[in-house]
Amino acid sequence: MTTPRSFLILHGWQNHRPKAHWQHWLADRLTALGHHVTYPGLPDPDDPDLDVWLGELARHLEEPEDTGERVVVAHSASALLWLHAAARGMGQLGRADRVLLVAPPSGSVLARHPEVTAFTPPPLDFTLPGPARLVAGDDDPYCPEGAATLFAEPLGIPADILPGAAHLDLDAGYGPWPAVLSWCLNETVPLTARPAG
């Protein structure tokens, strides 16, 4: 029996946590394996307030956990939320043992959407407080500059760039995604694309 872990799964802009999304699928699988999973609905996902989301992030990280490793999986705007928290020196981030940043969008795209312009990435001139990995599609319409160049390289973190995975969302076919479950259970496993079909 493996030691139970604690997982915090954070959704992005306009994500109302649909059952078919890989994050919902992941939460269900991890729970079934006996892990503690928190998959909160963040306030006002269609018109999010960065400071409110930062407060929610801090609150969830402050919750005491009796389990072992604590892992955060953040998609899209929540990946940027993590970067804003790190840029501000939010101490609670140190309570996470590792984090997966999934498909962070670029500032050039967010600038076209007033609802999320506050989430525009901060200058990446800081060191993340713990181990992190990035995974993104090589054709993400929300990050045309490329996530490896824009995020992974300046942050000095490993990246898995998946061919044809777009924004790693339902529109890209990312319901069940076995590789993200495998990474959650073993951080040495690389992130790969979902099976075809």
PALOGU-948090 format. One record per residue (C-alpha): x, y, z. Coordinates in steps of 0.25 Angstrom, whole numbers, padded with zeros to 4 digits, always signed. Last residue first. Layout:
N
XYZ
...
This chain:
197
-0036+0031-0121
-0022+0034-0119
-0016+0031-0105
-0014+0044-0097
-0001+0051-0100
+0011+0049-0091
+0016+0055-0077
+0029+0048-0073
+0029+0039-0061
+0039+0043-0051
+0029+0050-0042
+0022+0036-0039
+0008+0036-0034
+0004+0049-0040
+0012+0047-0052
+0004+0034-0055
-0009+0041-0053
-0004+0052-0063
+0000+0041-0073
-0014+0034-0072
-0022+0046-0078
-0037+0043-0078
-0044+0056-0084
-0034+0064-0092
-0040+0064-0106
-0034+0077-0110
-0047+0084-0108
-0047+0077-0094
-0034+0084-0090
-0020+0082-0092
-0018+0095-0099
-0014+0090-0112
-0009+0075-0110
-0004+0074-0125
+0010+0070-0121
+0012+0070-0106
+0023+0079-0100
+0028+0073-0087
+0036+0083-0079
+0047+0083-0068
+0048+0096-0060
+0058+0107-0061
+0048+0118-0059
+0053+0126-0071
+0053+0113-0079
+0040+0107-0075
+0032+0119-0077
+0032+0127-0090
+0042+0118-0098
+0036+0105-0093
+0021+0110-0093
+0022+0114-0108
+0020+0128-0114
+0006+0124-0118
+0001+0122-0104
-0014+0122-0103
-0015+0115-0117
-0006+0104-0112
+0001+0097-0123
+0013+0090-0117
+0003+0086-0105
+0008+0089-0091
+0014+0082-0079
+0022+0089-0068
+0029+0083-0056
+0032+0089-0043
+0040+0086-0031
+0040+0096-0020
+0039+0111-0016
+0040+0115-0031
+0052+0125-0033
+0049+0139-0037
+0051+0147-0049
+0039+0142-0057
+0033+0156-0059
+0018+0154-0056
+0010+0146-0065
-0003+0153-0069
-0014+0149-0059
-0019+0163-0057
-0023+0162-0072
-0033+0152-0069
-0046+0158-0071
-0041+0168-0080
-0038+0158-0091
-0029+0162-0102
-0017+0165-0092
-0019+0150-0088
-0014+0146-0102
-0001+0154-0102
+0001+0151-0087
+0003+0136-0091
-0006+0124-0086
-0001+0114-0076
-0003+0100-0082
-0001+0091-0069
+0008+0095-0058
+0010+0083-0049
+0015+0085-0035
+0023+0079-0025
+0025+0077-0010
+0014+0088-0007
+0015+0095+0007
+0026+0104+0001
+0015+0111-0006
+0009+0116+0007
+0020+0126+0008
+0014+0135-0003
+0027+0142-0009
+0019+0151-0018
+0026+0145-0030
+0022+0131-0025
+0008+0135-0024
+0007+0141-0037
+0014+0128-0043
+0003+0120-0036
-0008+0128-0042
-0001+0127-0055
-0003+0112-0054
-0017+0115-0049
-0020+0122-0062
-0017+0110-0070
-0017+0097-0062
-0011+0095-0048
-0007+0082-0042
-0002+0083-0028
+0004+0071-0020
+0006+0069-0005
+0014+0057-0001
+0010+0050+0012
-0004+0051+0018
-0008+0057+0031
-0011+0070+0024
-0014+0084+0030
-0021+0094+0021
-0012+0105+0019
-0010+0102+0004
-0025+0103+0002
-0026+0116+0009
-0014+0122+0001
-0020+0118-0012
-0033+0124-0009
-0026+0137-0005
-0019+0137-0018
-0032+0134-0025
-0038+0146-0019
-0026+0155-0022
-0026+0150-0037
-0041+0153-0038
-0048+0143-0048
-0058+0147-0058
-0063+0134-0064
-0058+0126-0052
-0065+0135-0042
-0059+0128-0030
-0051+0116-0031
-0058+0102-0031
-0049+0094-0022
-0043+0081-0026
-0037+0076-0013
-0032+0061-0013
-0027+0052-0001
-0022+0039-0007
-0028+0026-0006
-0027+0021-0020
-0042+0024-0023
-0039+0038-0019
-0027+0039-0029
-0036+0034-0040
-0048+0043-0037
-0038+0055-0036
-0032+0051-0049
-0045+0050-0057
-0049+0063-0052
-0036+0069-0056
-0037+0062-0069
-0050+0069-0073
-0062+0060-0075
-0069+0064-0062
-0069+0079-0065
-0061+0087-0054
-0067+0100-0057
-0055+0105-0065
-0057+0119-0071
-0043+0122-0067
-0034+0111-0061
-0035+0099-0051
-0027+0096-0039
-0025+0082-0034
-0019+0081-0020
-0014+0067-0017
-0010+0060-0003
-0003+0047-0003
-0006+0034+0003
+0006+0025+0006
+0006+0013-0004
+0000+0000+0000
